[in-house]
Structures are given as structure tokens and as C-alpha cells.
Amino acid sequence: TEFQTFQTIQSNGGWKFHFFEMKNSSNLNMFLALSNRGEYPGKTLYSKIFKWSDESTLFELFQDIPTQGGKGFEYFQIKGISYLTVVNFYNDAVSSKYELYTEMYRWNGDLNQFVYNETFVTKGGSDVEYFTVGEEAYLAVANKRDKAGVYEMDSFVYGLGRFNTTSEVVTSWCISKPTVGSYVLPNDCKLGVGNCVVGSDTHKSSVCISTGMLELNG
């Protein structure tokens, strides 16, 4: 048994796919979001959301999402409302460069598309992870660097609904990217953060630093 080509999807510096399912009324819709970073990630371009079609048995283009060096999507639901967050990395056309607004979209059933909901600032945003602890919802965002070339900085965990920062996590540049992932154990919740190099553009250490595991207290 081996995998064979099923469908080709055009990309522009394609960075990451994110598959998600969304149930509305009695319908189950399947989507595939593709974050486009661009060949030279220095301008705004469109990342793509594709929707599965039972008629064509293919993923068909559903919606364009403007991104700036898009690094990835994260889909989640809160109280029956669907959200889609896309993390932005870099735009050379603006003075802030790496300090950009990462955007959250909300599903609008009347318009049958995702619409702008709110933004939060990231510095070289590289990954986003949604998780819950009990009935509380959180969004962890990994930051890679700022416009001055400093890689050691805070990444953040946001409490959704209030969207206030609930925790700061010091991260440093990773060979691939700073990565966050949540892990729920019995009566416990931990947040893993991947790090690799400390320093700036001109001063980087040559050894890997420890990867952290944070535990929710409270």
C-alpha cells in the first residue's frame, strides 16, 4: 500500500496545511486551510481556505484570507461559534516588519464565510495553539523575533473571551520555528514550548537551549 497523488493545490511559498471540520445545523463541512508565506515573505498576499465538495470529490477554493508571511491556521469553537486564527510572521512593506497584527476570524452563517473578529500583536508569529482547561479557553502564540533582530522574547497565552494576556512564556528562535502544543493529562494541563537558539541576528549561541514544559497553576 502506498500513497498516490489525489489532488494538486497551487501555493505561493506554501507553509502549512490545517484541516478542520465544522458542523452547522445537520451539515458537516470539511475545510483545508493553506497558509502562504510567499517566495520572499515581504508583502501581503492571500492564504487559501478550501472546502470539500461531494460533487467533485475534491477540495475547492472557498475563501481568500489576507496574510503577511502566513505561518499557520488554527480552528476552534467556543459556545457553538466557530473561529479561525491565522498567525502572521513578516512584512517588509511596513516599518514594523515582524511586529504585526495576527488576526482572528469568526464564522458568519448569513454571509457563508469567515469574517474579521479581532486582532492581537505578534512579533514574528510562528505558531498558534488552541486548548481548553475545564471550561476555560486559551490561545497560545509563539513569537520568533522582533524587527531589531532579537530572538529571546516573550510568547503569550491569551484567555479567550477577555483576550487579556494570562501568561508570558519566554521563547527563543528555533531551527524550524518556535512551537507550542498543549497536553491534557488527568487532572492536569501542560503547555510545551520548543526553543533552540538564544541571541540576535549577530549574536546567536551555538548550542540548543532547553525546551520548556509549563504547568497550569490554579
Phi, psi and chi 1 to 4 in degrees:
 res  aa     phi    psi   chi1   chi2   chi3   chi4
   1 THR       -  134.4  -58.2      -      -      -
   2 GLU  -147.0  154.7   62.8 -179.0   22.8      -
   3 PHE   -76.8  139.8  -75.4   99.4      -      -
   4 GLN  -124.2  156.1  -61.9 -179.8   -7.8      -
   5 THR   -60.2  124.8  -59.4      -      -      -
   6 PHE  -103.9  -41.2  170.9   74.7      -      -
   7 GLN  -157.8  143.3  179.1  179.9   -5.2      -
   8 THR  -106.8  139.3   57.5      -      -      -
   9 ILE  -128.5  123.7  -66.1  177.1      -      -
  10 GLN   -71.5  137.7 -174.8  176.3    6.8      -
  11 SER  -135.9  167.0   58.4      -      -      -
  12 ASN  -128.3   91.0 -174.1  -12.0      -      -
  13 GLY    63.4   39.5      -      -      -      -
  14 GLY   -50.7  132.1      -      -      -      -
  15 TRP  -109.9  -43.3 -170.7 -102.1      -      -
  16 LYS  -160.8  139.1 -172.4  177.7 -178.0 -179.4
  17 PHE   -94.7  148.0  -83.4  113.8      -      -
  18 HIS  -138.7  114.1  179.3   64.4      -      -
  19 PHE   -93.5  138.6  172.3   80.4      -      -
  20 PHE  -151.0  156.1   61.4   94.3      -      -
  21 GLU  -113.9  140.9  -63.1  178.1  -23.7      -
  22 MET  -133.4  122.1 -175.0  170.5   64.2      -
  23 LYS  -102.4  122.2 -173.4  174.0 -177.0  179.6
  24 ASN  -123.8  122.3  -67.0  -41.8      -      -
  25 SER    56.3 -116.5  -59.8      -      -      -
  26 SER  -105.3    4.8   58.8      -      -      -
  27 ASN  -100.0  139.4  -62.7  -38.6      -      -
  28 LEU  -111.3  113.3  179.1   63.9      -      -
  29 ASN  -105.7  140.1  -62.0  -54.5      -      -
  30 MET  -114.2  133.2  -65.1 -179.0  -69.4      -
  31 PHE  -127.0  154.7  -64.8   89.0      -      -
  32 LEU  -133.5  113.0 -169.3   63.3      -      -
  33 ALA   -98.8  132.5      -      -      -      -
  34 LEU  -118.1  118.1  169.1   63.8      -      -
  35 SER   -88.0  123.6   51.1      -      -      -
  36 ASN  -101.2  124.8  -78.1  -40.8      -      -
  37 ARG   -95.0  -22.4 -173.6  170.6  177.0 -126.5
  38 GLY    90.0  156.6      -      -      -      -
  39 GLU   -64.9  -43.0 -178.1  178.5    0.0      -
  40 TYR  -125.2   98.4  -59.1  101.2      -      -
  41 PRO   -68.5   74.9   27.4  -34.7      -      -
  42 GLY  -132.4   20.2      -      -      -      -
  43 LYS  -156.0  168.6   61.4 -179.6 -178.0  179.8
  44 THR   -80.3  129.2  -60.6      -      -      -
  45 LEU  -139.7 -179.7   49.2   79.6      -      -
  46 TYR  -101.4  129.1  -71.3  103.5      -      -
  47 SER   -89.9  164.7  -69.5      -      -      -
  48 LYS  -123.8  143.0  -51.3  -72.2 -175.2  177.3
  49 ILE  -116.0  124.4  -58.9  176.0      -      -
  50 PHE  -109.2  147.4  -60.3   87.2      -      -
  51 LYS  -121.3  138.0 -177.7 -179.7  178.6 -179.0
  52 TRP   -69.6  133.9  175.5 -101.7      -      -
  53 SER  -112.4  122.1  169.7      -      -      -
  54 ASP   -69.2  -25.7  -72.0  -28.2      -      -
  55 GLU   -72.7  -49.6  -65.6 -177.8    2.1      -
  56 SER   -89.7  -11.3   65.8      -      -      -
  57 THR    51.0   44.4   63.1      -      -      -
  58 LEU  -142.2  162.2  -67.2  170.3      -      -
  59 PHE   -83.3  123.2  -77.0  100.0      -      -
  60 GLU  -111.6  147.2  -61.7  179.3  -10.3      -
  61 LEU   -57.9  127.9 -179.0   60.2      -      -
  62 PHE  -113.7  -43.5  176.9   75.1      -      -
  63 GLN  -158.0  142.5 -176.1  176.1   -9.4      -
  64 ASP   -94.5  138.2  -69.6  -32.9      -      -
  65 ILE  -122.8  119.7  -60.9  -69.7      -      -
  66 PRO   -68.2  129.4   23.8  -32.2      -      -
  67 THR  -135.7  161.5   51.7      -      -      -
  68 GLN  -123.5   93.0  -57.1  173.5   73.8      -
  69 GLY    63.0   46.3      -      -      -      -
  70 GLY   -54.4  131.2      -      -      -      -
  71 LYS  -110.3  -10.2  -80.1  -65.1 -166.8   77.5
  72 GLY   161.6  155.3      -      -      -      -
  73 PHE  -109.2  156.7  -74.0   91.9      -      -
  74 GLU  -142.5  124.4 -180.0   78.6  -10.1      -
  75 TYR  -106.6  142.6  169.8   81.3      -      -
  76 PHE  -160.1  165.2   51.7   91.7      -      -
  77 GLN  -123.0  140.7  -77.3 -169.2  -25.5      -
  78 ILE  -132.6  117.4  -60.9  177.5      -      -
  79 LYS    53.3   42.4  -62.8 -179.1  178.9  179.2
  80 GLY    81.8   -2.4      -      -      -      -
  81 ILE   -99.5  131.8  -59.3  175.7      -      -
  82 SER   -92.8  136.0  -66.2      -      -      -
  83 TYR  -127.8  152.6  -63.6   90.4      -      -
  84 LEU  -138.6  120.0 -172.8   66.3      -      -
  85 THR  -108.6  137.9  -62.6      -      -      -
  86 VAL  -123.9  131.4   58.4      -      -      -
  87 VAL   -97.2  131.5   62.6      -      -      -
  88 ASN  -103.6  142.3  -71.3  -45.6      -      -
  89 PHE  -106.6  -49.3  174.8   67.6      -      -
  90 TYR  -160.3  142.0  175.0   74.0      -      -
  91 ASN  -145.9  109.6 -170.9  -16.6      -      -
  92 ASP   -73.4  -13.4 -170.8   49.5      -      -
  93 ALA   -81.6   -7.4      -      -      -      -
  94 VAL  -119.4  153.3  -62.2      -      -      -
  95 SER   -66.1  -28.0   60.1      -      -      -
  96 SER   -75.5  -16.3   57.2      -      -      -
  97 LYS    57.4  -91.5  -53.0  -72.8 -175.1 -172.3
  98 TYR   -88.9  -17.9  -66.2   91.2      -      -
  99 GLU   -88.7   95.7  -61.4  175.1   18.4      -
 100 LEU  -126.8  167.2  -58.0  169.2      -      -
 101 TYR   -88.4  122.6  -73.8  105.8      -      -
 102 THR   -91.1  140.7  -76.4      -      -      -
 103 GLU  -114.9  145.2  -62.6  175.1  -27.6      -
 104 MET  -114.6  133.5  177.5 -176.1  -67.2      -
 105 TYR  -113.0  153.6  -66.3   83.0      -      -
 106 ARG  -124.4  141.8  172.6  177.5   46.7   83.5
 107 TRP   -71.8  130.5  176.5 -104.3      -      -
 108 ASN  -113.8  107.8 -174.3  -49.7      -      -
 109 GLY   -66.9  -30.7      -      -      -      -
 110 ASP   -68.2  -40.0  -65.7  -28.6      -      -
 111 LEU   -88.7  -11.5  -61.9  177.4      -      -
 112 ASN    56.7   48.0 -166.9   38.8      -      -
 113 GLN  -164.3  168.6   65.2  179.0   14.3      -
 114 PHE   -83.9  134.2  -72.6   97.6      -      -
 115 VAL  -121.8  156.5  -61.8      -      -      -
 116 TYR   -57.6  137.4  167.2   79.2      -      -
 117 ASN  -119.3  -53.7 -173.3   70.3      -      -
 118 GLU  -168.0  169.6   57.9 -175.4  -51.4      -
 119 THR  -130.8  162.0   59.7      -      -      -
 120 PHE  -148.0  152.6   51.3   95.8      -      -
 121 VAL   -82.1  134.8  176.5      -      -      -
 122 THR  -127.5  158.7   50.3      -      -      -
 123 LYS  -120.1   99.1  -63.7 -179.1  178.6 -178.6
 124 GLY    61.9   46.8      -      -      -      -
 125 GLY   -53.9  130.8      -      -      -      -
 126 SER  -124.3  -22.4  -66.1      -      -      -
 127 ASP  -161.0  152.6 -162.8   18.5      -      -
 128 VAL  -140.8  138.7   56.2      -      -      -
 129 GLU  -139.1  125.9  175.3   83.3    5.9      -
 130 TYR   -96.6  139.2  169.2   79.7      -      -
 131 PHE  -155.1  164.6   63.1   97.9      -      -
 132 THR  -124.9  151.3   59.1      -      -      -
 133 VAL  -129.5  105.3 -179.6      -      -      -
 134 GLY    65.2 -123.6      -      -      -      -
 135 GLU   -99.1    1.7  -63.8 -177.7   -3.5      -
 136 GLU   -91.6  138.1  -65.4  -67.1  -35.4      -
 137 ALA  -109.6  141.3      -      -      -      -
 138 TYR  -136.2  156.4  -61.6   91.4      -      -
 139 LEU  -132.4  117.3 -163.5   67.4      -      -
 140 ALA  -100.2  131.0      -      -      -      -
 141 VAL  -123.9  125.5 -179.0      -      -      -
 142 ALA   -92.9  125.5      -      -      -      -
 143 ASN  -100.9  141.6  -72.2  -40.4      -      -
 144 LYS  -102.0  -44.9 -178.2  174.7 -179.2  178.3
 145 ARG  -167.6  164.6   57.3  162.2  -68.9  172.4
 146 ASP  -109.3 -179.2   64.6   12.1      -      -
 147 LYS   -69.7  -17.4   63.1 -179.8  180.0 -179.7
 148 ALA   -84.1   -2.7      -      -      -      -
 149 GLY    85.4   18.8      -      -      -      -
 150 VAL   -91.6  126.8  175.2      -      -      -
 151 TYR   -99.8  -25.9  -67.8   92.6      -      -
 152 GLU   -84.8  112.1 -171.8  171.0    4.0      -
 153 MET  -157.6  177.5   65.3 -179.3   61.1      -
 154 ASP   -86.4  134.7  -68.6  -30.0      -      -
 155 SER  -100.3  167.8  -69.8      -      -      -
 156 PHE  -132.5  149.9  -63.6   95.5      -      -
 157 VAL  -113.6  122.4  179.7      -      -      -
 158 TYR  -105.4  141.5  -64.2   92.8      -      -
 159 GLY   -89.9  116.0      -      -      -      -
 160 LEU   -71.3  151.8  -62.5 -178.8      -      -
 161 GLY    96.3  -54.2      -      -      -      -
 162 ARG   -89.2  -32.8  -60.9  174.6  -59.5  -83.3
 163 PHE    57.2   31.4 -130.2   75.9      -      -
 164 ASN   -93.3  148.4  -63.8  -39.8      -      -
 165 THR   -67.0  124.9  -57.0      -      -      -
 166 THR  -101.8  -19.8   60.2      -      -      -
 167 SER  -159.3  144.9 -178.9      -      -      -
 168 GLU  -112.1  136.3  -63.3 -177.8    1.6      -
 169 VAL  -124.8  117.0 -175.4      -      -      -
 170 VAL   -73.3  124.0  177.1      -      -      -
 171 THR  -129.2  159.4   55.8      -      -      -
 172 SER  -132.4  163.0  -59.0      -      -      -
 173 TRP   -56.6  136.3 -174.0   76.3      -      -
 174 CYS  -111.9  152.4 -177.1      -      -      -
 175 ILE   -53.0  -43.6  -70.7  175.8      -      -
 176 SER   -93.0  -58.8   58.7      -      -      -
 177 LYS  -176.6  152.8   61.5 -179.4  178.5  179.7
 178 PRO   -63.5  134.3  -18.7   31.7      -      -
 179 THR  -129.8  140.3  -57.5      -      -      -
 180 VAL  -121.0  147.4  -71.5      -      -      -
 181 GLY  -155.9  138.8      -      -      -      -
 182 SER  -100.7  148.6   59.7      -      -      -
 183 TYR  -136.5  120.5  -50.8   87.9      -      -
 184 VAL  -106.8  119.1  178.7      -      -      -
 185 LEU  -110.8  166.7  -55.5  175.7      -      -
 186 PRO   -52.9  120.8  -26.4   34.9      -      -
 187 ASN    57.8   28.8  -58.8  -43.6      -      -
 188 ASP  -154.3  152.8 -162.8    4.5      -      -
 189 CYS  -143.6  130.6  179.5      -      -      -
 190 LYS  -128.4  151.8  -62.9 -177.9 -175.9  -63.0
 191 LEU  -123.9  117.6 -176.7   68.2      -      -
 192 GLY   -91.8  138.5      -      -      -      -
 193 VAL  -129.3  124.9 -178.0      -      -      -
 194 GLY   -95.0  127.9      -      -      -      -
 195 ASN  -125.7  164.8  -68.1  -47.1      -      -
 196 CYS  -146.5  -53.6 -168.8      -      -      -
 197 VAL  -125.3  137.2  178.1      -      -      -
 198 VAL  -102.9  141.4  177.0      -      -      -
 199 GLY   136.6 -153.8      -      -      -      -
 200 SER  -131.4 -171.8   63.7      -      -      -
 201 ASP   -58.4  -36.1  -83.1  -21.7      -      -
 202 THR   -99.2  -14.4   55.2      -      -      -
 203 HIS  -136.1   93.2  -60.3  -75.1      -      -
 204 LYS  -115.5  141.2  -61.5 -172.3 -175.1   78.1
 205 SER   -75.1  157.4   69.9      -      -      -
 206 SER   -99.6    7.8   59.1      -      -      -
 207 VAL  -124.6  157.4  -63.9      -      -      -
 208 CYS   -79.6  144.8  -70.2      -      -      -
 209 ILE  -100.5  170.6   63.4  173.8      -      -
 210 SER   -70.2  148.8   61.2      -      -      -
 211 THR   -90.7  139.0  -67.5      -      -      -
 212 GLY   -99.0  151.0      -      -      -      -
 213 MET  -126.6  117.0 -178.8   70.8   73.7      -
 214 LEU  -104.1  143.2  -55.7  171.9      -      -
 215 GLU  -115.7  134.9 -177.0  172.4   -2.2      -
 216 LEU   -69.3  130.1 -177.2   68.1      -      -
 217 ASN  -116.0  107.4 -175.7    8.1      -      -
 218 GLY   126.0      -      -      -      -      -
